[in-house]
Amino acid sequence: MVSVIALEAGYVPLVGDLVIGEVIDLEADSWIVDINAPSDAVLNVQDAIGQPYKPDIEMPKILDVGETMVAKIVELDRKMTPILSILGKGLGKVEEGLLLKLTPSKIPRLIGKKGSMVNMILKETGCNIIIGQNGRILVSCKNRKQEEIVVKVIDKIEKEAHTTGLTNRIQNYIKELKGEDN
């Protein structure tokens, strides 16, 4: 039996995916969002504030061009355009954090079996990490040193995702990085 793991692959949106996107345009009753997919996503006012669109809504005050958001894909329309929602716990405009990118096909490796990799990274660094299925990762740490460790770890995962025993190597790598300044 032969199994093939794609080392480089684009993001294919699926309903239920958590994504991190950037607002690239405003329309009359929606935002156009880049989610690193073949087509841009749409966030309707209803899915942003939980109320129907009214002409007096000042959309840029809710989300403006260039702002980042954490959203869930709630639907794919007839043209396979992802429809987003930011209603829900942990969703919405990103106020702070460091945005990292990883090849979307390597996201499962960052998460690990039953969350083993990401949980180990969270435990070792104390950082908050939001992983978008679209290859974007939002990292919030208490200090710059912790952020730098997470950046190096994600870079190492990007380079070594195809290898075995990665979780243990990453754990040792984090300990090594933390020990550099002790």
C-alpha positions in Angstrom: 0.0 0.0 0.0 1.2 3.5 -0.9 0.1 6.7 0.9 0.8 10.1 -0.5 1.0 13.3 1.7 0.7 16.5 -0.2 3.5 18.8 0.9 2.2 21.8 -1.0 -1.5 22.2 -1.5 -3.9 25.2 -1.5 -6.9 25.6 0.8 -10.2 24.2 -0.3 -13.0 25.7 1.9 -15.5 23.4 3.7 -18.6 24.3 5.7 -17.6 24.4 9.4 -14.0 25.4 8.8 -12.5 28.0 11.1 -10.7 30.6 9.0 -8.7 33.7 9.6 -9.3 36.3 6.9 -8.6 39.9 5.9 -11.3 42.3 4.7 -10.4 43.4 1.2 -13.6 45.3 0.2 -16.9 46.6 1.4 -20.2 46.2 -0.6 -23.6 47.6 0.2 -24.5 44.9 2.7 -21.4 42.7 3.1 -17.7 42.5 3.3 -15.4 40.7 0.9 -12.8 38.7 2.7 -9.5 37.1 1.6 -9.3 33.7 3.2 -6.5 32.3 1.1 -8.9 30.2 -1.0 -9.6 30.0 -4.8 -12.3 32.6 -4.4 -12.8 35.4 -1.8 -15.4 34.8 0.9 -18.4 36.9 1.8 -19.5 38.1 5.3 -23.1 39.5 5.2 -24.2 42.0 7.8 -26.7 39.5 9.2 -23.8 37.1 9.9 -21.7 39.8 11.5 -24.1 41.5 13.9 -27.1 39.1 14.0 -29.5 41.7 12.6 -30.7 42.4 9.0 -28.9 45.1 7.0 -30.2 48.6 7.4 -28.9 51.6 5.4 -27.9 53.5 8.6 -25.4 50.8 9.6 -21.8 52.2 9.5 -20.1 49.0 8.2 -16.5 50.4 8.5 -17.1 50.8 12.2 -17.8 47.1 12.5 -15.1 45.9 10.1 -13.0 47.9 7.7 -10.7 47.1 4.8 -7.4 45.7 6.0 -8.8 44.4 9.3 -8.4 40.8 10.2 -11.1 38.5 11.5 -11.6 35.0 12.8 -14.7 33.5 11.2 -16.5 30.2 10.5 -17.6 29.1 7.1 -21.4 28.5 7.4 -22.3 27.9 3.8 -20.9 27.6 0.2 -23.2 29.2 -2.3 -24.0 28.0 -5.8 -20.7 29.3 -7.1 -18.9 27.7 -4.2 -18.2 31.1 -2.7 -17.6 30.7 1.1 -20.2 32.5 3.3 -18.8 33.5 6.6 -20.1 34.2 10.1 -18.4 35.9 13.0 -21.3 35.2 15.4 -20.1 32.9 18.1 -17.5 32.5 20.8 -14.0 33.3 19.7 -15.1 34.8 16.4 -14.9 38.4 15.2 -12.4 41.2 14.6 -8.9 40.5 15.7 -7.8 43.2 18.1 -4.2 41.9 18.8 -1.8 39.1 18.0 0.7 38.0 15.5 -0.5 36.6 12.2 1.5 33.6 10.8 1.0 31.6 7.7 1.5 27.9 7.1 0.9 25.8 4.0 -2.8 24.7 4.5 -2.0 21.0 3.9 0.3 21.2 6.9 -2.3 22.5 9.3 -3.3 18.9 10.5 0.4 18.4 11.4 0.4 21.6 13.5 -2.7 20.4 15.3 -1.4 16.8 15.7 -3.3 13.6 16.6 -6.2 14.6 18.9 -4.6 18.0 19.3 -1.3 16.6 20.7 1.0 19.0 18.9 -0.9 22.3 19.4 -1.7 21.4 23.1 2.0 20.7 23.7 2.9 24.1 22.2 0.2 25.9 24.2 1.5 24.2 27.4 5.2 24.9 26.8 4.8 28.5 25.7 1.7 29.7 27.5 0.5 31.4 24.3 -3.0 31.5 22.9 -3.1 30.1 19.4 -6.0 30.2 16.9 -5.4 27.9 13.9 -7.4 28.6 10.8 -7.9 25.7 8.4 -6.9 28.1 5.6 -3.3 28.1 6.8 -3.4 31.3 8.8 -2.5 31.2 12.5 -3.1 33.9 15.1 -0.7 33.9 18.1 -1.1 36.0 21.2 1.6 35.7 23.9 2.4 37.6 27.1 5.8 38.7 25.8 7.9 38.9 22.6 10.2 36.0 23.5 7.2 33.6 23.7 6.0 34.9 20.3 9.5 34.4 18.8 9.5 30.8 20.1 6.1 30.0 18.5 7.3 31.6 15.2 10.4 29.4 15.2 8.3 26.3 16.1 5.8 26.8 13.3 8.6 27.4 10.9 10.2 24.1 11.9 6.8 22.3 11.6 6.5 23.8 8.1 9.9 22.4 7.1 9.6 19.0 8.8 5.8 18.2 8.6 6.5 15.1 6.5 8.8 13.5 9.1 7.9 11.1 11.9 8.5 11.8 15.6 7.9 15.5 15.0 6.0 16.2 18.3 8.9 15.0 20.5 11.4 16.9 18.4 9.3 20.1 18.6 9.0 19.7 22.4 12.8 19.3 22.7 13.2 22.3 20.4 10.9 24.5 22.5 12.9 23.5 25.6 16.1 24.3 23.8 14.8 27.7 22.7 13.5 28.6 26.2 16.9 27.6 27.6 18.8 30.0 25.4 18.2 33.0 27.7 18.4 31.2 31.0 
